[in-house]
Amino acid sequence: MTKQLKIGFIQAKGEESRKLITRRSVLKHGVDMGLTLAGISSSLFVSGCRRMRCERQPHIIMVVVDTLRSDHLGCYGYLRNTSPNIDAFAKEALLFEKCFSHSSITCASVASILSGFLPHETKVVDNIPLPTKVKTVPNILRKTGYRTMAVVSNWILRSQCGWASGFDVYDDTLDDLEIVRHMPERIAANTTARAIELLRSHSDKPMFLWIHYQDPHGPYTPQNPYDKTFSDGYDKRSIALNDSFSGYGGIPSYQKLGEHRQVGYYISQYDGEIGYMDTGFGDLITELKRLGIYEESMIIFSADHGEGMGEHDYYFAHGENLYRSIIQVPLIVRYGSGRTGRISSYVQHIDIVPTILGTIGLKQQLPYRGINLLADHIPDEREIFSELQVAEFKDRNLFSVSVDDLKLIYQLYNDKYELYNLNKDPQELNDLVSQGGYEMALRGLKGKLNRMRYEDLLGLNIVNKPHKLTDKEVRNLRSLGYLK
């Protein structure tokens, strides 16, 4: 068992002593819990829970929230009560304190979540379609008998851009309109209601259900009463309204909320969006319990990326840098009531697919570099890689790699490096590149970053082109801040 947490064991039924067998002892006898369980007697079951049976494969419920910073949740230390339902869920699950996304834009990040590969490997480095050649977790699970379903709420994840691949049901109905920009979306209450409909209709068979909540994405216009819940005592400092979509130095033009210019007001509305979304998540968990499938389900909660709240003079936006505020995301996993606690090791989105496959006992046919997080060991010195390549903004092309607490960022457009110690300097304010004593570490990280940039484990011989946009789609993307 590891220093992070004692989790992951096989328990035999009917034994008076109820012996616990560690993963190491299982491996000693020739069984890899991360691969296939076919050689294990049906009288055994994989779990960290108390007496949970696996007569059938577990339901897999994956919740991904758009633009959600982990440090604005109570379970990650936030002082405002933005997330009581998520916090309650986290107490019954494994919370990963240091999870990172692989991009700061939605499509690139979601492609990695669904596939287990890096953006440049999936060819989704921008907000562009998902290629049909990319085998995602719904593609894999559907072949094993799972019903695969999705309920998404962001316009750029619409089905005609390839995201419906592998899903039996892909619901991208966007009947709501944003208050400010009148962009099509689906608010949390309606997202949850549709997810519950699918749960009620399909819980008789193992299902994979991906639920995407859009709400924290700007403009921040939470439903009543959450627009007022966090409006007291906020930062009164005012900043300018930018005439562009950039978040540097001021409020992006597409984020404008009337005549409000105070930093704290925007943060209060962002927190209100989280609070509203949290109610939807709470209703989802309540329904899973009412249906009697909460205990037998694997539930994964995460976000595609974070959001700038003034760090590095960057406000209320994403997709322009790879600082921690933008790429650190929540990751909370529940499978069995015995696996609870907090894990401080560095993990990343490409660990999600191997965790799903390893938990249900499917052999991994693809060369995943991620790991099964429900096994009992997370290696030290992992390479955590992120990238940002945006066709419309060539000056945003960035790459980063973190190993332990050292993080290197490379700005391709001006050939500039930044080096930070995330443990001593979590806000990434003290650039160590020119400071003495880091020469060897810097060389090593440069080598790792360059290798990761060009390493391609999928080897797709394709050129992924943007979806041909109609005039209306161009207007919608511009209002979202994705196009100039």
C-alpha positions in Angstrom: 0.0 0.0 0.0 1.2 3.5 -0.7 1.9 6.6 1.3 -0.9 8.4 -0.5 -3.8 6.4 0.7 -4.6 2.8 1.5 -7.1 1.9 -1.3 -7.7 -0.8 -3.9 -8.1 -4.3 -2.7 -9.9 -7.6 -3.6 -12.1 -9.1 -0.9 -13.3 -12.7 -1.0 -16.9 -13.4 0.0 -17.8 -15.8 2.6 -14.5 -15.7 4.5 -14.9 -15.4 8.2 -11.7 -13.4 8.4 -12.5 -11.2 5.5 -8.9 -11.0 4.4 -7.6 -8.0 2.5 -5.3 -8.8 -0.5 -3.2 -5.9 -1.7 -2.6 -5.2 -5.4 1.0 -6.2 -5.0 0.0 -9.6 -3.7 -2.4 -10.0 -6.6 0.3 -9.1 -9.1 2.6 -11.7 -7.4 0.1 -14.3 -8.5 -0.1 -13.1 -12.0 -3.2 -10.9 -12.1 -3.0 -7.2 -13.2 -5.9 -5.3 -11.8 -5.3 -2.6 -14.4 -5.9 -5.1 -17.3 -8.2 -8.1 -17.2 -10.0 -9.8 -14.3 -11.0 -12.8 -16.4 -8.7 -15.1 -14.4 -10.2 -14.2 -11.1 -12.9 -16.4 -9.6 -16.4 -15.0 -9.8 -16.5 -15.2 -6.0 -14.1 -12.3 -5.9 -14.9 -8.7 -6.7 -12.8 -5.6 -7.2 -13.7 -2.7 -4.9 -12.7 -0.7 -1.9 -16.2 -0.8 -0.7 -18.1 -2.8 1.9 -19.7 -5.9 0.5 -20.5 -4.4 -2.9 -21.2 -7.1 -5.5 -20.3 -7.0 -9.1 -22.9 -9.4 -10.6 -22.8 -6.9 -13.5 -20.6 -4.1 -14.6 -21.0 -0.8 -12.7 -22.8 2.2 -14.2 -20.3 5.0 -15.0 -21.5 8.5 -14.5 -19.0 11.2 -15.6 -19.8 14.8 -14.8 -17.7 17.5 -16.4 -18.3 21.2 -15.5 -17.3 23.9 -17.9 -14.8 26.5 -16.6 -14.8 25.4 -13.0 -11.8 26.3 -10.8 -11.2 23.7 -8.1 -10.3 26.3 -5.6 -13.8 27.8 -5.7 -15.2 24.6 -4.2 -15.6 24.2 -0.5 -14.0 20.7 -0.6 -10.9 22.3 -2.1 -10.7 25.0 0.6 -12.9 27.8 -0.6 -14.4 29.9 2.2 -17.7 30.7 0.4 -20.4 28.0 0.5 -20.6 27.6 -3.2 -20.8 23.8 -3.4 -22.5 22.0 -0.5 -23.7 19.1 -2.6 -20.3 18.6 -4.3 -18.6 18.9 -0.9 -20.9 16.2 0.6 -20.2 13.9 -2.4 -16.5 14.5 -2.0 -16.6 13.3 1.6 -17.8 9.9 0.3 -15.2 9.7 -2.5 -11.6 10.1 -3.4 -10.6 13.7 -3.9 -7.5 14.4 -6.0 -6.0 17.7 -4.8 -3.7 18.3 -7.8 -5.4 17.4 -11.1 -4.5 19.2 -14.3 -6.2 19.5 -17.6 -4.3 19.2 -20.9 -5.5 22.5 -22.3 -7.3 25.7 -21.4 -10.0 25.4 -24.1 -13.0 23.2 -24.0 -12.7 20.9 -27.1 -9.0 20.1 -26.7 -9.6 19.3 -23.0 -12.7 17.2 -23.5 -11.1 15.2 -26.3 -8.4 14.2 -23.8 -11.0 13.4 -21.1 -12.9 11.1 -23.5 -10.0 9.5 -25.3 -7.1 9.3 -22.7 -4.7 11.0 -25.1 -3.1 14.5 -25.4 -4.6 17.2 -27.6 -2.0 17.0 -30.3 -2.5 13.2 -30.4 -6.2 13.5 -30.9 -5.7 16.4 -33.3 -8.1 18.5 -31.3 -5.7 21.3 -30.4 -8.3 24.0 -30.9 -12.1 24.2 -30.6 -12.4 22.0 -33.7 -14.2 18.7 -34.4 -13.3 15.3 -32.8 -11.9 13.1 -35.6 -13.8 9.8 -36.1 -10.5 7.9 -35.9 -10.1 8.8 -32.3 -11.4 5.9 -30.1 -13.1 7.4 -27.1 -14.3 5.7 -23.9 -17.9 5.5 -25.2 -16.7 3.8 -28.4 -14.9 1.2 -26.3 -17.7 0.7 -23.7 -20.5 0.3 -26.3 -18.7 -2.7 -27.8 -18.8 -4.4 -24.4 -22.6 -4.0 -24.0 -22.8 -0.6 -22.2 -25.5 1.9 -23.2 -23.6 5.1 -23.9 -25.4 8.4 -23.4 -24.5 12.1 -23.1 -26.2 15.3 -22.1 -24.2 18.4 -23.1 -24.8 22.1 -22.6 -22.1 23.9 -24.6 -22.8 24.9 -28.2 -19.3 24.0 -29.3 -19.9 20.3 -28.3 -22.8 19.9 -30.7 -23.1 16.5 -32.4 -22.2 17.7 -35.9 -18.7 18.4 -34.7 -17.9 14.7 -34.1 -18.7 14.5 -30.4 -21.6 12.1 -30.7 -19.2 9.3 -31.9 -19.7 6.2 -29.8 -22.9 7.4 -28.1 -26.2 5.6 -28.4 -27.9 8.8 -27.2 -26.2 12.2 -27.6 -28.5 15.0 -26.4 -27.2 18.4 -27.4 -30.6 20.2 -27.2 -29.9 23.8 -26.3 -33.3 25.4 -25.6 -32.1 28.0 -23.2 -30.5 31.3 -24.1 -27.9 33.2 -22.2 -29.2 36.4 -20.7 -26.4 38.6 -22.0 -25.3 37.3 -25.4 -28.4 35.2 -26.2 -26.2 32.2 -27.1 -27.9 28.8 -27.1 -27.1 26.8 -24.0 -28.8 24.5 -21.4 -28.9 25.6 -17.8 -28.2 23.2 -14.9 -31.8 22.5 -14.0 -32.6 21.4 -17.6 -29.4 19.5 -18.0 -30.1 17.5 -14.8 -33.7 16.9 -15.7 -32.6 15.3 -19.0 -29.9 13.3 -17.3 -32.5 12.0 -14.8 -34.8 11.0 -17.7 -32.0 8.9 -19.2 -31.2 7.3 -15.8 -34.8 6.3 -15.2 -35.1 4.8 -18.7 -31.8 2.9 -18.9 -30.6 1.9 -15.4 -31.6 -1.7 -16.0 -28.4 -2.2 -18.0 -24.8 -1.0 -17.4 -24.6 2.6 -18.7 -22.0 5.2 -19.4 -23.5 8.7 -19.0 -21.5 11.8 -19.6 -23.1 15.0 -18.2 -21.7 18.4 -19.2 -22.7 21.5 -17.2 -22.1 24.8 -18.9 -23.2 27.2 -16.1 -19.9 28.6 -14.7 -18.8 29.7 -18.3 -19.1 33.4 -18.7 -20.9 35.7 -19.0 -21.7 35.0 -15.3 -25.4 35.3 -15.0 -26.6 32.9 -12.4 -30.3 32.1 -11.9 -32.1 33.9 -9.0 -31.4 33.9 -6.1 -27.7 32.9 -6.8 -27.1 36.2 -8.5 -27.3 37.8 -5.0 -26.0 34.9 -2.8 -22.4 36.0 -2.7 -22.8 39.8 -3.4 -21.8 41.0 0.1 -18.3 42.2 1.1 -16.6 41.6 -2.2 -13.6 43.3 -3.7 -14.6 46.8 -4.8 -11.6 47.4 -7.0 -12.6 48.5 -10.5 -10.8 47.5 -13.7 -11.3 48.5 -17.4 -13.5 46.9 -20.0 -11.3 45.6 -22.8 -12.3 46.2 -26.4 -11.2 42.7 -27.3 -12.0 39.2 -26.1 -8.7 39.0 -24.2 -8.7 38.8 -20.4 -5.3 40.5 -19.9 -5.6 43.8 -18.1 -9.3 44.0 -17.9 -12.7 42.5 -18.5 -13.1 40.7 -21.8 -15.7 42.5 -24.0 -17.8 39.4 -24.3 -18.0 39.1 -20.5 -19.5 42.6 -19.9 -22.2 42.7 -17.3 -24.0 46.0 -17.7 -22.0 48.9 -16.2 -20.3 46.7 -13.5 -16.5 47.0 -13.4 -15.7 45.8 -9.9 -13.6 42.7 -9.7 -15.5 41.3 -6.8 -18.8 41.6 -8.5 -17.7 39.4 -11.4 -16.3 36.9 -8.9 -19.5 36.9 -6.9 -21.5 36.1 -10.1 -19.1 33.4 -11.0 -19.5 31.9 -7.6 -23.3 32.2 -8.0 -23.1 30.1 -11.2 -21.2 27.4 -9.3 -23.8 27.5 -6.5 -26.6 27.1 -9.0 -24.9 24.3 -10.9 -24.3 22.6 -7.5 -28.0 22.3 -6.9 -28.3 20.4 -10.2 -25.5 18.1 -9.2 -27.3 17.5 -5.8 -30.5 16.6 -7.6 -28.6 14.2 -9.8 -27.0 12.4 -6.7 -30.4 12.3 -5.0 -31.9 10.5 -8.0 -29.0 8.0 -8.2 -29.8 7.1 -4.6 -33.5 7.0 -5.2 -33.0 4.6 -8.1 -30.8 2.4 -5.9 -27.8 2.7 -8.2 -25.6 5.2 -6.3 -23.6 2.5 -4.5 -23.1 0.4 -7.6 -22.0 3.3 -9.8 -18.6 4.8 -10.6 -19.1 8.5 -10.4 -16.4 10.9 -11.8 -16.6 14.7 -11.3 -14.2 17.1 -13.0 -14.0 20.2 -15.2 -12.6 21.0 -18.6 -10.4 23.9 -17.4 -10.5 26.8 -14.9 -10.9 30.5 -15.3 -8.7 33.6 -14.6 -9.7 35.7 -11.6 -7.0 38.3 -11.7 -3.9 36.1 -11.5 -1.1 37.5 -13.7 -3.4 40.4 -14.4 -5.7 38.1 -16.3 -9.5 38.4 -15.7 -12.6 36.3 -16.3 -11.4 34.3 -19.3 -9.4 31.2 -20.4 -7.7 30.0 -23.5 -4.8 32.5 -23.3 -2.3 30.9 -20.9 -1.4 27.7 -19.0 -1.0 29.1 -15.5 -2.3 27.0 -12.6 -5.5 29.0 -12.2 -6.5 28.0 -15.7 -5.5 24.3 -15.9 -5.9 23.0 -12.3 -9.3 21.4 -12.1 -11.3 19.3 -9.6 -11.2 15.5 -9.8 -13.4 13.5 -7.5 -14.0 9.8 -8.0 -16.4 7.5 -6.1 -16.6 3.8 -6.6 -17.5 2.0 -3.4 -18.1 3.5 0.0 -14.7 2.4 1.4 -12.6 4.5 -1.0 -12.5 7.9 0.5 -9.9 10.5 1.4 -7.7 13.0 -0.2 -4.7 12.3 -2.5 -2.0 14.9 -3.0 -0.1 13.2 -5.9 -0.2 14.9 -9.2 -2.8 13.4 -11.6 -4.2 14.5 -15.0 -7.2 14.1 -17.3 -5.6 11.3 -19.3 -5.8 9.1 -16.2 -9.6 9.0 -16.4 -10.0 6.5 -19.3 -7.4 4.0 -17.8 -9.2 4.3 -14.5 -12.6 3.5 -16.1 -11.2 0.6 -18.1 -9.1 -0.8 -15.2 -12.0 -0.6 -12.8 -14.4 -2.6 -15.0 -11.7 -5.1 -16.0 -11.2 -4.2 -19.7 -7.9 -5.0 -21.3 -6.3 -1.8 -22.5 -5.7 -2.1 -26.3 -4.4 1.4 -26.8 -1.0 2.7 -25.6 -2.3 4.9 -22.8 0.3 6.8 -20.8 -2.3 7.6 -18.0 -2.8 5.3 -15.0 -5.6 3.7 -13.1 -6.1 6.0 -10.2 -8.0 3.4 -8.2 -5.0 1.2 -8.1 -2.9 1.5 -5.0 0.0 3.4 -6.3 0.5 6.8 -8.1 4.1 7.1 -9.3 6.3 10.0 -8.3 7.9 12.2 -10.9 5.0 12.0 -13.3 5.1 14.2 -16.4 2.0 16.4 -16.4 1.7 18.0 -19.9 -0.6 20.8 -21.2 -0.7 22.6 -24.5 -2.5 25.5 -26.0 -2.6 25.9 -29.8 -5.3 28.3 -31.1 -5.6 28.8 -34.8 -7.0 32.3 -34.5 -4.4 33.4 -32.0 -1.0 32.2 -33.0 0.6 34.2 -30.2 -1.1 32.0 -27.7 0.7 28.8 -28.6 2.1 27.5 -25.3 3.3 24.2 -23.8 3.9 23.2 -20.2 5.3 20.3 -18.3 5.3 19.7 -14.6 7.3 17.1 -12.7 6.7 16.9 -9.0 6.5 20.6 -7.9 8.6 22.1 -10.8 6.6 23.5 -13.8 8.1 24.7 -17.1 6.0 26.9 -19.5 7.3 27.4 -23.1 6.0 30.3 -25.2 6.5 29.2 -28.7 5.9 32.5 -30.4 8.8 34.3 -28.6 10.9 31.3 -27.6 10.6 32.1 -23.9 10.6 29.8 -20.9 9.1 30.3 -17.4 10.0 28.0 -14.5 8.0 27.8 -11.2 8.1 25.8 -8.0 4.4 25.0 -7.4 4.9 24.0 -3.8 6.7 27.2 -2.7 5.0 29.5 -5.2 1.5 28.2 -6.0 0.5 31.5 -7.7 3.5 31.2 -10.1 4.8 34.7 -9.4 8.5 33.9 -9.0 10.1 32.9 -12.3 13.1 30.8 -11.6 14.6 30.6 -15.1 17.3 33.2 -14.5 17.9 32.3 -10.9 20.9 30.1 -10.0 20.7 26.6 -8.8 18.0 25.4 -11.3 20.2 24.9 -14.4 20.1 21.1 -14.3 16.4 21.0 -13.5 15.7 23.4 -16.4 17.6 21.3 -18.9 15.8 18.2 -17.8 12.4 19.8 -18.0 13.2 21.3 -21.5 14.0 17.8 -22.7 10.8 16.3 -21.3 8.7 19.1 -22.7 10.2 18.8 -26.2 9.7 15.0 -26.1 6.1 15.3 -25.0 5.4 18.0 -27.7 6.4 15.6 -30.5 5.5 12.2 -28.9 2.4 10.8 -30.6 1.2 7.5 -29.2 -1.9 7.5 -31.4 -0.1 8.2 -34.7 -3.2 9.4 -36.6 -2.2 10.3 -40.1 -4.8 13.0 -40.6 -5.1 16.7 -40.8 -8.0 17.9 -38.6 -9.7 20.9 -40.1 -12.2 23.2 -38.5 -15.9 22.5 -39.0 -17.2 24.7 -41.9 -19.1 27.4 -40.2 -22.3 29.1 -41.3 -22.6 32.8 -40.8 -24.7 32.2 -37.6 -22.1 29.8 -36.2 -19.4 32.4 -36.8 -21.5 35.0 -34.9 -22.0 32.4 -32.1 -18.3 31.6 -31.8 -17.4 35.3 -31.7 -19.9 35.9 -28.9 -18.3 33.0 -27.0 -14.9 34.7 -27.3 -13.5 31.9 -29.6 -13.1 34.0 -32.7 -12.0 37.6 -33.3 
